[in-house]
Amino acid sequence: MTRFATFWVENGEIQAPVSTMRFDDSVYSLLGSQLEALTEQRELLLSASTYGQRQTASMHLPGALVSRLTLTL
């Protein structure tokens, strides 16, 4: 999750880098009881996967607002 760097911020100032984090919630709860809303506008996400061969795969997905997301350092 922190592939491109994430920082701990307090009062608008970077305090320290954050170690790799892990999502500690299930897709079932994120898209079930914790789902508050989905956006009307969707975003096109192109696949950057080139392992073994070129692909033309993509996804057209809405944003999601969830009430709670548990992360573990």
N, C-alpha and C positions, 0 to 999 in steps of 0.2 A: 504494500500500500504506500510506502514512503519511498518509492523508487526515485523520485525527483527531488527529494529533500523536503522535510517538514520541520518546522521550528516551534518551540514553546515560546509563546508571546505573553507578556504581562505588561499592562498599561501601554500598549502600542509599541513596546520595545522587544526585540528578539533577545531571549535569555539563553537558549541553548538548543542544539539540534535534538530531535526526537528520534529514538531508535525505531527500527522496523516495527510496525503495528499489525495486529491481526483483528479482523472482524470477528466478534464473539456473539453474533446473532444468527438465527437461521433465516433463510429466504422465506420460509413459511410465516414467521412472525413479522418480518419486515414488510411483506406484501399482504399480511392479514391484519392482526389486531393492532399493529403499530403504524399502519398506513393511514395517513391523514388526508392526502390528496395527490392527484397526478396533474401535471401541467397539460394544458390543451395543446401547446406547441411542442412538437417533437424535434429531436436533433438527429441528424444523420451521422452515424459513427462508422467510418470506413475501417475495414480490417487491415491491420498492418502485418498480418501473419505471412511470412514468406518461407516458413520452415518446409523444406522439401519441394515446394512449387509456389508459383504466384497464385493469388486468389482474388476474386472479385466480390467476395462476401462483404456485406454491410448490415447495419441494424438501424432502424428508424424508431427511436425510443423517446418516451416522455420523461420529464424529471419527476422525482418522487419526494414528497415531504413525509418524513416519518417522525413519530413522537419521541422515539428513543433509539439510540444506536450505541451498542456496547463495543468498546475497543480495548484490546489488551496490549501492553508493551511487551 
